[in-house]
Amino acid sequence: MMDGSGDTKPADPVALAILTHVETAEAENPGKLISPEAIARAIAERKAKRDAQGRVPPDAWRRYFRAVKDQALHLARRGQVTVTRKGKPVAAADLKGLSGVWRLRVRRDGDPALESVPGVAGGATAHDDPEG
């Protein structure tokens, strides 16, 4: 999907939420890292069913976490965001099987090159093409 600026934006609502959170954090506080849990919590706050008092169940975010992780890794492989561990960028080759504490941020010059990963040219593969 294209927006008016010519940037390619994903059609997936979870991917859009990730990009929105990462870009907003960068605009408010350059270099800020966002946890995938925070994004999953924000999605749950908007989408989860509320109880009789209008509250979202405290563990509702867990339902969205897997989708956030999958889309975050997809966006990282495409070069749209950077995954970090201990404040350092994770190379695309090391994203498979990612576990433990990790964060997201806007991709910057100097982040690990995506082209160094077999099957990844500029971050996209034939598998990533929604039309193919």
N, C-alpha and C positions, 0 to 999 in steps of 0.2 A: 504494500500500500504506500502511496506517495502522499506526503503532505504538501502544502503550498511552497515550502522552501526547497523542494527537490530532494529532501532526505528520505531514504527508505525507512519506513516504520513497519514493524511487524503487525499482522492482523490479530495475533493472539492477545487476549486481554491481560494475561499474566505477564507476557513479555512487555506490553505497553506499560503496565504498572511498574515493572522493574526499571525500565528506562526513565519513566517519570520520576520515580524516587531517587535514582542515581543523579539525574540531571538537576533536580531540585536541590538535592544535598550539595552538589558541586556549586550551584549558583549562590546558595546561602553561606557555604563554608568550603572554599576550595580545598580539595584533598580529603574531604570527609569520606569515611568508609561507612557503608551501610550493610547491616547484617541481613541475610536472607530471612531470618526469623521476623525482623521488623517489617519487611515487605509482606510476608505471609500474614502477620497480625493486621496490617493495614487492609489487606484484601478481605480478611475475615470480618473486620469491622464494617466493611461495606456490604458484604454478600451473605454472611451467616445469619441464620434465623435467630431472632432474639427471644428471650424468655418473657414471662408475663410482666416483668418489671422493665422490659425494654433493653436488657443487657445481653451482650454476646457472651456465650459460655467461655470461660477462661482458656479452654484448650481448643477452641474452634480453629485457631490458626494452624494447628497441626494438619488439618485436612488439606490445606493449601501449600504446605511446605514442599512437598515432593514436586508439585508443578512449578513452584518458584525455583527450586534447585535445577530441575531439568531445563527450564527456559533460560535461567542465568548462565548455565554452561553452554547452551546453544548460542546465546548472545555473545559470550566470551569467545567462542570458536569463530564467530563471524566478525570479531573485532569491534563490537559495539560497546562492550563493557570490559573491565578487567577484574579478574578474580584475584584476591590477595590472601596470603597467609602470613601471619606475623608482620604485616605491613608491607610485604614484598610481593610483586606480581608473580603469578603462577603461569608458567609456560603452557601453551595449549596442549602439548604432549603430556603434561602432568595432570590434566583435568579429569581424565578417566579415573573413576574410583575415588574421587575427591570426598574426603570425610573430615570430621573434626571441625575446628573453628576456622571459618573463612568469611571474607567480606567482599563487597563489590564497590567499584568506583568507576568513574568515567575513564575511558581509555586515553592514554597519554603517549606522546612521543617517548621512545625509550623503553616502552613495555616490550616484553618478549615478542619476537617476530612470529607471526602465524605461519609464514611460508616455510619455516623449518620443520613443520610437521607433515609427514607423508599424507597425501590425500587432501591437504588443506592448501588452497591457493587463495590468498587474500582473506582467509577466514571462512570461505564457503566451500562446500562440497556439493556434488550432484545430489546427495541425499538431502541437503538443506533446501533445495529448490522446491518450493511448494507446488510449482506447476509441472515438475518433472517426474 
